[in-house]
Amino acid sequence: MSLRITIGCCNHLFGEGLKKLLLEECELGADCIITVSTNPREIIKEDNDLLITDFNTLAGIIFDDISENHKARILLLGTGCLPKIENECLISFISRGLAGILSPDTGLPMLKKVIA
């Protein structure tokens, strides 16, 4: 069974670069299906196991539209411009599948570990 990953990023070029990095460096290859989208509405329609996203895209997802069957883990990419996330907002994200936040200085070895 293959791992289905959606990269939801407000910067398409960054998302495509992350996809290439995952396929080449993480050696996911045939065992992984990766899609890239900049549209928050399309992201929640994807049938995926993992959503890798930035804050702007995650904030654009209307969580009321996420069905109960949407079980994807959500991995938030921290950036240097990540706004302060209030506790209530963070709790809401966690209750809807936020599995972790990667800091801006996260390297490839940690990304591999998180995906596995």
C-alpha positions as CSV (number, residue, x, y, z in Angstrom):
1,M,0.0,0.0,0.0
2,S,1.4,3.4,-1.0
3,L,1.7,6.5,1.2
4,R,-0.5,9.3,-0.1
5,I,0.9,12.8,0.6
6,T,-0.6,16.1,-0.3
7,I,1.7,19.2,-0.1
8,G,-0.5,22.2,0.4
9,C,1.5,25.3,0.1
10,C,0.7,28.9,-0.8
11,N,3.9,28.9,-2.9
12,H,3.6,26.4,-5.8
13,L,7.3,26.4,-6.6
14,F,8.1,25.6,-3.0
15,G,5.6,22.8,-3.0
16,E,7.0,21.3,-6.2
17,G,10.5,21.5,-4.7
18,L,9.5,19.7,-1.6
19,K,7.8,17.0,-3.7
20,K,11.0,16.5,-5.7
21,L,13.1,16.4,-2.5
22,L,10.8,13.8,-1.0
23,L,10.7,11.6,-4.0
24,E,14.5,11.7,-4.6
25,E,16.1,12.1,-1.2
26,C,13.6,10.3,0.9
27,E,13.5,7.4,-1.6
28,L,9.7,7.2,-1.4
29,G,9.4,6.6,-5.2
30,A,6.9,4.0,-6.2
31,D,5.7,3.6,-2.6
32,C,4.4,7.1,-2.5
33,I,1.9,9.3,-4.3
34,I,2.5,13.0,-3.9
35,T,0.3,15.8,-5.1
36,V,0.8,19.5,-4.8
37,S,-1.9,22.1,-4.5
38,T,-2.2,25.8,-3.6
39,N,-5.9,25.7,-3.2
40,P,-7.1,25.0,0.3
41,R,-10.5,23.8,-0.9
42,E,-8.9,21.2,-3.2
43,I,-6.5,20.0,-0.4
44,I,-9.3,18.7,1.8
45,K,-10.9,16.8,-1.1
46,E,-7.7,14.8,-1.6
47,D,-7.7,11.2,-0.2
48,N,-4.4,11.3,1.6
49,D,-2.5,9.9,4.6
50,L,-0.4,13.0,5.3
51,L,-1.0,16.7,4.5
52,I,2.2,18.8,4.6
53,T,1.2,22.5,4.7
54,D,2.1,26.0,5.6
55,F,0.2,28.2,8.0
56,N,-1.4,30.4,5.3
57,T,-2.8,27.4,3.5
58,L,-3.9,25.6,6.7
59,A,-5.7,28.8,7.9
60,G,-7.5,28.9,4.5
61,I,-9.0,25.5,5.1
62,I,-12.5,25.7,6.5
63,F,-12.4,22.9,9.1
64,D,-16.2,22.6,9.1
65,D,-15.9,21.3,5.5
66,I,-13.6,18.5,6.6
67,S,-15.6,15.3,6.9
68,E,-15.4,12.9,9.8
69,N,-13.8,10.4,7.5
70,H,-10.8,12.7,6.8
71,K,-8.1,11.0,8.8
72,A,-5.0,12.5,7.3
73,R,-2.3,13.6,9.6
74,I,-1.4,17.2,9.2
75,L,2.2,18.4,9.3
76,L,2.6,22.2,9.6
77,L,5.7,23.8,8.1
78,G,6.9,26.5,10.4
79,T,8.3,29.6,8.7
80,G,10.2,32.6,10.0
81,C,7.0,34.6,9.4
82,L,4.7,32.1,11.2
83,P,2.2,34.2,13.2
84,K,1.7,33.5,16.9
85,I,-0.8,30.7,17.2
86,E,-3.2,31.2,20.0
87,N,-3.9,28.2,22.3
88,E,-7.5,27.9,21.1
89,C,-6.5,27.9,17.5
90,L,-3.8,25.4,18.1
91,I,-6.2,23.1,20.0
92,S,-8.6,23.4,17.1
93,F,-5.9,22.4,14.6
94,I,-4.8,19.5,16.8
95,S,-8.4,18.2,17.2
96,R,-8.6,18.1,13.4
97,G,-5.4,16.2,12.8
98,L,-2.4,18.4,13.4
99,A,0.4,15.9,14.1
100,G,3.3,18.3,14.4
101,I,5.0,21.5,13.5
102,L,8.4,21.6,11.8
103,S,10.6,24.5,12.7
104,P,12.2,26.5,9.9
105,D,15.6,25.0,10.6
106,T,14.4,21.3,10.3
107,G,16.7,19.3,8.1
108,L,16.0,16.4,5.8
109,P,16.8,13.6,8.3
110,M,14.1,14.9,10.6
111,L,11.6,15.3,7.8
112,K,12.2,11.6,6.8
113,K,11.7,10.6,10.4
114,V,8.4,12.5,10.7
115,I,7.0,11.0,7.5
116,A,7.9,7.4,8.4
